[in-house]
C-alpha cells in the first residue's frame, strides 16, 4: 500500500470474514432481523451485524458465507 492510502474492508488476505467460523453473541431472528456474531480476525476478535435464513441462538457456531457491507454479513449454521 502506498503512503497515504487507506485500506478498505475486504482488501488483503486476512481482511474478510468469509469462510471464518464464529459464535453468535446476539441471537439472529432469521428473516425478521439481524443479530451479532463474533469472529477471530485480524489478530483479535470483532463483532459483526449478522443476518441468517433461520433464527440462530446465542452460542451457536456459524460460518460467514457473504459480506453485505463493512460491518454486515450473512451467516449459516456450522
Phi and psi restraints in degrees (range 20) as a CNS / XPLOR table:
assign (resid 1 and name C) (resid 2 and name N)
       (resid 2 and name CA) (resid 2 and name C) 1.0 -79.4 20.0 2
assign (resid 2 and name N) (resid 2 and name CA)
       (resid 2 and name C) (resid 3 and name N) 1.0 162.7 20.0 2
assign (resid 2 and name C) (resid 3 and name N)
       (resid 3 and name CA) (resid 3 and name C) 1.0 -57.3 20.0 2
assign (resid 3 and name N) (resid 3 and name CA)
       (resid 3 and name C) (resid 4 and name N) 1.0 135.6 20.0 2
assign (resid 3 and name C) (resid 4 and name N)
       (resid 4 and name CA) (resid 4 and name C) 1.0 83.6 20.0 2
assign (resid 4 and name N) (resid 4 and name CA)
       (resid 4 and name C) (resid 5 and name N) 1.0 -6.6 20.0 2
assign (resid 4 and name C) (resid 5 and name N)
       (resid 5 and name CA) (resid 5 and name C) 1.0 -77.2 20.0 2
assign (resid 5 and name N) (resid 5 and name CA)
       (resid 5 and name C) (resid 6 and name N) 1.0 150.1 20.0 2
assign (resid 5 and name C) (resid 6 and name N)
       (resid 6 and name CA) (resid 6 and name C) 1.0 -114.1 20.0 2
assign (resid 6 and name N) (resid 6 and name CA)
       (resid 6 and name C) (resid 7 and name N) 1.0 128.7 20.0 2
assign (resid 6 and name C) (resid 7 and name N)
       (resid 7 and name CA) (resid 7 and name C) 1.0 -72.3 20.0 2
assign (resid 7 and name N) (resid 7 and name CA)
       (resid 7 and name C) (resid 8 and name N) 1.0 139.2 20.0 2
assign (resid 7 and name C) (resid 8 and name N)
       (resid 8 and name CA) (resid 8 and name C) 1.0 -106.9 20.0 2
assign (resid 8 and name N) (resid 8 and name CA)
       (resid 8 and name C) (resid 9 and name N) 1.0 152.1 20.0 2
assign (resid 8 and name C) (resid 9 and name N)
       (resid 9 and name CA) (resid 9 and name C) 1.0 -54.2 20.0 2
assign (resid 9 and name N) (resid 9 and name CA)
       (resid 9 and name C) (resid 10 and name N) 1.0 133.3 20.0 2
assign (resid 9 and name C) (resid 10 and name N)
       (resid 10 and name CA) (resid 10 and name C) 1.0 97.1 20.0 2
assign (resid 10 and name N) (resid 10 and name CA)
       (resid 10 and name C) (resid 11 and name N) 1.0 -7.3 20.0 2
assign (resid 10 and name C) (resid 11 and name N)
       (resid 11 and name CA) (resid 11 and name C) 1.0 -91.7 20.0 2
assign (resid 11 and name N) (resid 11 and name CA)
       (resid 11 and name C) (resid 12 and name N) 1.0 141.2 20.0 2
assign (resid 11 and name C) (resid 12 and name N)
       (resid 12 and name CA) (resid 12 and name C) 1.0 88.4 20.0 2
assign (resid 12 and name N) (resid 12 and name CA)
       (resid 12 and name C) (resid 13 and name N) 1.0 159.9 20.0 2
assign (resid 12 and name C) (resid 13 and name N)
       (resid 13 and name CA) (resid 13 and name C) 1.0 -68.6 20.0 2
assign (resid 13 and name N) (resid 13 and name CA)
       (resid 13 and name C) (resid 14 and name N) 1.0 -25.0 20.0 2
assign (resid 13 and name C) (resid 14 and name N)
       (resid 14 and name CA) (resid 14 and name C) 1.0 -112.9 20.0 2
assign (resid 14 and name N) (resid 14 and name CA)
       (resid 14 and name C) (resid 15 and name N) 1.0 21.8 20.0 2
assign (resid 14 and name C) (resid 15 and name N)
       (resid 15 and name CA) (resid 15 and name C) 1.0 -95.2 20.0 2
assign (resid 15 and name N) (resid 15 and name CA)
       (resid 15 and name C) (resid 16 and name N) 1.0 -17.1 20.0 2
assign (resid 15 and name C) (resid 16 and name N)
       (resid 16 and name CA) (resid 16 and name C) 1.0 -109.0 20.0 2
assign (resid 16 and name N) (resid 16 and name CA)
       (resid 16 and name C) (resid 17 and name N) 1.0 140.9 20.0 2
assign (resid 16 and name C) (resid 17 and name N)
       (resid 17 and name CA) (resid 17 and name C) 1.0 -83.5 20.0 2
assign (resid 17 and name N) (resid 17 and name CA)
       (resid 17 and name C) (resid 18 and name N) 1.0 -3.6 20.0 2
assign (resid 17 and name C) (resid 18 and name N)
       (resid 18 and name CA) (resid 18 and name C) 1.0 -57.4 20.0 2
assign (resid 18 and name N) (resid 18 and name CA)
       (resid 18 and name C) (resid 19 and name N) 1.0 128.7 20.0 2
assign (resid 18 and name C) (resid 19 and name N)
       (resid 19 and name CA) (resid 19 and name C) 1.0 90.3 20.0 2
assign (resid 19 and name N) (resid 19 and name CA)
       (resid 19 and name C) (resid 20 and name N) 1.0 -8.0 20.0 2
assign (resid 19 and name C) (resid 20 and name N)
       (resid 20 and name CA) (resid 20 and name C) 1.0 -83.1 20.0 2
assign (resid 20 and name N) (resid 20 and name CA)
       (resid 20 and name C) (resid 21 and name N) 1.0 148.8 20.0 2
assign (resid 20 and name C) (resid 21 and name N)
       (resid 21 and name CA) (resid 21 and name C) 1.0 -100.8 20.0 2
assign (resid 21 and name N) (resid 21 and name CA)
       (resid 21 and name C) (resid 22 and name N) 1.0 131.1 20.0 2
assign (resid 21 and name C) (resid 22 and name N)
       (resid 22 and name CA) (resid 22 and name C) 1.0 -136.0 20.0 2
assign (resid 22 and name N) (resid 22 and name CA)
       (resid 22 and name C) (resid 23 and name N) 1.0 -172.5 20.0 2
assign (resid 22 and name C) (resid 23 and name N)
       (resid 23 and name CA) (resid 23 and name C) 1.0 -126.2 20.0 2
assign (resid 23 and name N) (resid 23 and name CA)
       (resid 23 and name C) (resid 24 and name N) 1.0 134.0 20.0 2
assign (resid 23 and name C) (resid 24 and name N)
       (resid 24 and name CA) (resid 24 and name C) 1.0 -69.2 20.0 2
assign (resid 24 and name N) (resid 24 and name CA)
       (resid 24 and name C) (resid 25 and name N) 1.0 125.8 20.0 2
assign (resid 24 and name C) (resid 25 and name N)
       (resid 25 and name CA) (resid 25 and name C) 1.0 -110.7 20.0 2
assign (resid 25 and name N) (resid 25 and name CA)
       (resid 25 and name C) (resid 26 and name N) 1.0 -20.5 20.0 2
assign (resid 25 and name C) (resid 26 and name N)
       (resid 26 and name CA) (resid 26 and name C) 1.0 -134.5 20.0 2
assign (resid 26 and name N) (resid 26 and name CA)
       (resid 26 and name C) (resid 27 and name N) 1.0 121.5 20.0 2
assign (resid 26 and name C) (resid 27 and name N)
       (resid 27 and name CA) (resid 27 and name C) 1.0 -52.8 20.0 2
assign (resid 27 and name N) (resid 27 and name CA)
       (resid 27 and name C) (resid 28 and name N) 1.0 140.6 20.0 2
assign (resid 27 and name C) (resid 28 and name N)
       (resid 28 and name CA) (resid 28 and name C) 1.0 -88.2 20.0 2
assign (resid 28 and name N) (resid 28 and name CA)
       (resid 28 and name C) (resid 29 and name N) 1.0 157.8 20.0 2
assign (resid 28 and name C) (resid 29 and name N)
       (resid 29 and name CA) (resid 29 and name C) 1.0 -116.9 20.0 2
assign (resid 29 and name N) (resid 29 and name CA)
       (resid 29 and name C) (resid 30 and name N) 1.0 26.9 20.0 2
assign (resid 29 and name C) (resid 30 and name N)
       (resid 30 and name CA) (resid 30 and name C) 1.0 62.5 20.0 2
assign (resid 30 and name N) (resid 30 and name CA)
       (resid 30 and name C) (resid 31 and name N) 1.0 -131.7 20.0 2
assign (resid 30 and name C) (resid 31 and name N)
       (resid 31 and name CA) (resid 31 and name C) 1.0 -70.2 20.0 2
assign (resid 31 and name N) (resid 31 and name CA)
       (resid 31 and name C) (resid 32 and name N) 1.0 -12.9 20.0 2
assign (resid 31 and name C) (resid 32 and name N)
       (resid 32 and name CA) (resid 32 and name C) 1.0 -84.9 20.0 2
assign (resid 32 and name N) (resid 32 and name CA)
       (resid 32 and name C) (resid 33 and name N) 1.0 -10.0 20.0 2
assign (resid 32 and name C) (resid 33 and name N)
       (resid 33 and name CA) (resid 33 and name C) 1.0 157.5 20.0 2
assign (resid 33 and name N) (resid 33 and name CA)
       (resid 33 and name C) (resid 34 and name N) 1.0 160.8 20.0 2
assign (resid 33 and name C) (resid 34 and name N)
       (resid 34 and name CA) (resid 34 and name C) 1.0 -82.0 20.0 2
assign (resid 34 and name N) (resid 34 and name CA)
       (resid 34 and name C) (resid 35 and name N) 1.0 168.2 20.0 2
assign (resid 34 and name C) (resid 35 and name N)
       (resid 35 and name CA) (resid 35 and name C) 1.0 -130.3 20.0 2
assign (resid 35 and name N) (resid 35 and name CA)
       (resid 35 and name C) (resid 36 and name N) 1.0 -153.2 20.0 2
assign (resid 35 and name C) (resid 36 and name N)
       (resid 36 and name CA) (resid 36 and name C) 1.0 -133.9 20.0 2
assign (resid 36 and name N) (resid 36 and name CA)
       (resid 36 and name C) (resid 37 and name N) 1.0 142.9 20.0 2
assign (resid 36 and name C) (resid 37 and name N)
       (resid 37 and name CA) (resid 37 and name C) 1.0 -130.1 20.0 2
assign (resid 37 and name N) (resid 37 and name CA)
       (resid 37 and name C) (resid 38 and name N) 1.0 138.6 20.0 2
assign (resid 37 and name C) (resid 38 and name N)
       (resid 38 and name CA) (resid 38 and name C) 1.0 -103.6 20.0 2
assign (resid 38 and name N) (resid 38 and name CA)
       (resid 38 and name C) (resid 39 and name N) 1.0 132.8 20.0 2
assign (resid 38 and name C) (resid 39 and name N)
       (resid 39 and name CA) (resid 39 and name C) 1.0 -125.6 20.0 2
assign (resid 39 and name N) (resid 39 and name CA)
       (resid 39 and name C) (resid 40 and name N) 1.0 146.0 20.0 2
assign (resid 39 and name C) (resid 40 and name N)
       (resid 40 and name CA) (resid 40 and name C) 1.0 -78.6 20.0 2
assign (resid 40 and name N) (resid 40 and name CA)
       (resid 40 and name C) (resid 41 and name N) 1.0 118.5 20.0 2
assign (resid 40 and name C) (resid 41 and name N)
       (resid 41 and name CA) (resid 41 and name C) 1.0 -156.7 20.0 2
assign (resid 41 and name N) (resid 41 and name CA)
       (resid 41 and name C) (resid 42 and name N) 1.0 146.5 20.0 2
assign (resid 41 and name C) (resid 42 and name N)
       (resid 42 and name CA) (resid 42 and name C) 1.0 53.4 20.0 2
assign (resid 42 and name N) (resid 42 and name CA)
       (resid 42 and name C) (resid 43 and name N) 1.0 39.8 20.0 2
assign (resid 42 and name C) (resid 43 and name N)
       (resid 43 and name CA) (resid 43 and name C) 1.0 79.6 20.0 2
assign (resid 43 and name N) (resid 43 and name CA)
       (resid 43 and name C) (resid 44 and name N) 1.0 9.1 20.0 2
assign (resid 43 and name C) (resid 44 and name N)
       (resid 44 and name CA) (resid 44 and name C) 1.0 -154.2 20.0 2
assign (resid 44 and name N) (resid 44 and name CA)
       (resid 44 and name C) (resid 45 and name N) 1.0 -151.0 20.0 2
assign (resid 44 and name C) (resid 45 and name N)
       (resid 45 and name CA) (resid 45 and name C) 1.0 -127.1 20.0 2
assign (resid 45 and name N) (resid 45 and name CA)
       (resid 45 and name C) (resid 46 and name N) 1.0 148.4 20.0 2
assign (resid 45 and name C) (resid 46 and name N)
       (resid 46 and name CA) (resid 46 and name C) 1.0 -138.3 20.0 2
assign (resid 46 and name N) (resid 46 and name CA)
       (resid 46 and name C) (resid 47 and name N) 1.0 148.3 20.0 2
assign (resid 46 and name C) (resid 47 and name N)
       (resid 47 and name CA) (resid 47 and name C) 1.0 -104.5 20.0 2
assign (resid 47 and name N) (resid 47 and name CA)
       (resid 47 and name C) (resid 48 and name N) 1.0 133.3 20.0 2
assign (resid 47 and name C) (resid 48 and name N)
       (resid 48 and name CA) (resid 48 and name C) 1.0 -120.4 20.0 2
assign (resid 48 and name N) (resid 48 and name CA)
       (resid 48 and name C) (resid 49 and name N) 1.0 148.3 20.0 2
assign (resid 48 and name C) (resid 49 and name N)
       (resid 49 and name CA) (resid 49 and name C) 1.0 -69.0 20.0 2
assign (resid 49 and name N) (resid 49 and name CA)
       (resid 49 and name C) (resid 50 and name N) 1.0 128.8 20.0 2
assign (resid 49 and name C) (resid 50 and name N)
       (resid 50 and name CA) (resid 50 and name C) 1.0 -126.3 20.0 2
assign (resid 50 and name N) (resid 50 and name CA)
       (resid 50 and name C) (resid 51 and name N) 1.0 132.1 20.0 2
assign (resid 50 and name C) (resid 51 and name N)
       (resid 51 and name CA) (resid 51 and name C) 1.0 -108.3 20.0 2
assign (resid 51 and name N) (resid 51 and name CA)
       (resid 51 and name C) (resid 52 and name N) 1.0 152.3 20.0 2
assign (resid 51 and name C) (resid 52 and name N)
       (resid 52 and name CA) (resid 52 and name C) 1.0 -148.2 20.0 2
assign (resid 52 and name N) (resid 52 and name CA)
       (resid 52 and name C) (resid 53 and name N) 1.0 158.3 20.0 2
assign (resid 52 and name C) (resid 53 and name N)
       (resid 53 and name CA) (resid 53 and name C) 1.0 -70.2 20.0 2
assign (resid 53 and name N) (resid 53 and name CA)
       (resid 53 and name C) (resid 54 and name N) 1.0 -35.6 20.0 2
assign (resid 53 and name C) (resid 54 and name N)
       (resid 54 and name CA) (resid 54 and name C) 1.0 -122.2 20.0 2
assign (resid 54 and name N) (resid 54 and name CA)
       (resid 54 and name C) (resid 55 and name N) 1.0 156.5 20.0 2
assign (resid 54 and name C) (resid 55 and name N)
       (resid 55 and name CA) (resid 55 and name C) 1.0 -61.2 20.0 2
assign (resid 55 and name N) (resid 55 and name CA)
       (resid 55 and name C) (resid 56 and name N) 1.0 140.1 20.0 2
assign (resid 55 and name C) (resid 56 and name N)
       (resid 56 and name CA) (resid 56 and name C) 1.0 -128.2 20.0 2
assign (resid 56 and name N) (resid 56 and name CA)
       (resid 56 and name C) (resid 57 and name N) 1.0 128.8 20.0 2
assign (resid 56 and name C) (resid 57 and name N)
       (resid 57 and name CA) (resid 57 and name C) 1.0 -79.8 20.0 2
assign (resid 57 and name N) (resid 57 and name CA)
       (resid 57 and name C) (resid 58 and name N) 1.0 157.7 20.0 2
assign (resid 57 and name C) (resid 58 and name N)
       (resid 58 and name CA) (resid 58 and name C) 1.0 -56.5 20.0 2
assign (resid 58 and name N) (resid 58 and name CA)
       (resid 58 and name C) (resid 59 and name N) 1.0 136.3 20.0 2
assign (resid 58 and name C) (resid 59 and name N)
       (resid 59 and name CA) (resid 59 and name C) 1.0 93.5 20.0 2
assign (resid 59 and name N) (resid 59 and name CA)
       (resid 59 and name C) (resid 60 and name N) 1.0 -12.8 20.0 2
assign (resid 59 and name C) (resid 60 and name N)
       (resid 60 and name CA) (resid 60 and name C) 1.0 -67.8 20.0 2
assign (resid 60 and name N) (resid 60 and name CA)
       (resid 60 and name C) (resid 61 and name N) 1.0 138.2 20.0 2
assign (resid 60 and name C) (resid 61 and name N)
       (resid 61 and name CA) (resid 61 and name C) 1.0 -84.4 20.0 2
assign (resid 61 and name N) (resid 61 and name CA)
       (resid 61 and name C) (resid 62 and name N) 1.0 134.1 20.0 2
assign (resid 61 and name C) (resid 62 and name N)
       (resid 62 and name CA) (resid 62 and name C) 1.0 -135.7 20.0 2
assign (resid 62 and name N) (resid 62 and name CA)
       (resid 62 and name C) (resid 63 and name N) 1.0 162.2 20.0 2
assign (resid 62 and name C) (resid 63 and name N)
       (resid 63 and name CA) (resid 63 and name C) 1.0 -116.1 20.0 2
assign (resid 63 and name N) (resid 63 and name CA)
       (resid 63 and name C) (resid 64 and name N) 1.0 131.9 20.0 2
assign (resid 63 and name C) (resid 64 and name N)
       (resid 64 and name CA) (resid 64 and name C) 1.0 -77.1 20.0 2
assign (resid 64 and name N) (resid 64 and name CA)
       (resid 64 and name C) (resid 65 and name N) 1.0 123.6 20.0 2
assign (resid 64 and name C) (resid 65 and name N)
       (resid 65 and name CA) (resid 65 and name C) 1.0 -113.9 20.0 2
assign (resid 65 and name N) (resid 65 and name CA)
       (resid 65 and name C) (resid 66 and name N) 1.0 -13.8 20.0 2
assign (resid 65 and name C) (resid 66 and name N)
       (resid 66 and name CA) (resid 66 and name C) 1.0 -159.8 20.0 2
assign (resid 66 and name N) (resid 66 and name CA)
       (resid 66 and name C) (resid 67 and name N) 1.0 145.5 20.0 2
assign (resid 66 and name C) (resid 67 and name N)
       (resid 67 and name CA) (resid 67 and name C) 1.0 -105.5 20.0 2
assign (resid 67 and name N) (resid 67 and name CA)
       (resid 67 and name C) (resid 68 and name N) 1.0 125.6 20.0 2
assign (resid 67 and name C) (resid 68 and name N)
       (resid 68 and name CA) (resid 68 and name C) 1.0 -96.7 20.0 2
assign (resid 68 and name N) (resid 68 and name CA)
       (resid 68 and name C) (resid 69 and name N) 1.0 -26.2 20.0 2
assign (resid 68 and name C) (resid 69 and name N)
       (resid 69 and name CA) (resid 69 and name C) 1.0 -170.9 20.0 2
assign (resid 69 and name N) (resid 69 and name CA)
       (resid 69 and name C) (resid 70 and name N) 1.0 -172.3 20.0 2
assign (resid 69 and name C) (resid 70 and name N)
       (resid 70 and name CA) (resid 70 and name C) 1.0 -57.5 20.0 2
assign (resid 70 and name N) (resid 70 and name CA)
       (resid 70 and name C) (resid 71 and name N) 1.0 -34.9 20.0 2
assign (resid 70 and name C) (resid 71 and name N)
       (resid 71 and name CA) (resid 71 and name C) 1.0 -130.0 20.0 2
assign (resid 71 and name N) (resid 71 and name CA)
       (resid 71 and name C) (resid 72 and name N) 1.0 17.4 20.0 2
assign (resid 71 and name C) (resid 72 and name N)
       (resid 72 and name CA) (resid 72 and name C) 1.0 -125.6 20.0 2
assign (resid 72 and name N) (resid 72 and name CA)
       (resid 72 and name C) (resid 73 and name N) 1.0 129.4 20.0 2
assign (resid 72 and name C) (resid 73 and name N)
       (resid 73 and name CA) (resid 73 and name C) 1.0 -135.9 20.0 2
assign (resid 73 and name N) (resid 73 and name CA)
       (resid 73 and name C) (resid 74 and name N) 1.0 170.8 20.0 2
assign (resid 73 and name C) (resid 74 and name N)
       (resid 74 and name CA) (resid 74 and name C) 1.0 -116.6 20.0 2
assign (resid 74 and name N) (resid 74 and name CA)
       (resid 74 and name C) (resid 75 and name N) 1.0 134.3 20.0 2
assign (resid 74 and name C) (resid 75 and name N)
       (resid 75 and name CA) (resid 75 and name C) 1.0 -124.1 20.0 2
assign (resid 75 and name N) (resid 75 and name CA)
       (resid 75 and name C) (resid 76 and name N) 1.0 160.3 20.0 2
assign (resid 75 and name C) (resid 76 and name N)
       (resid 76 and name CA) (resid 76 and name C) 1.0 -132.5 20.0 2
assign (resid 76 and name N) (resid 76 and name CA)
       (resid 76 and name C) (resid 77 and name N) 1.0 151.0 20.0 2
assign (resid 76 and name C) (resid 77 and name N)
       (resid 77 and name CA) (resid 77 and name C) 1.0 -56.5 20.0 2
assign (resid 77 and name N) (resid 77 and name CA)
       (resid 77 and name C) (resid 78 and name N) 1.0 145.9 20.0 2
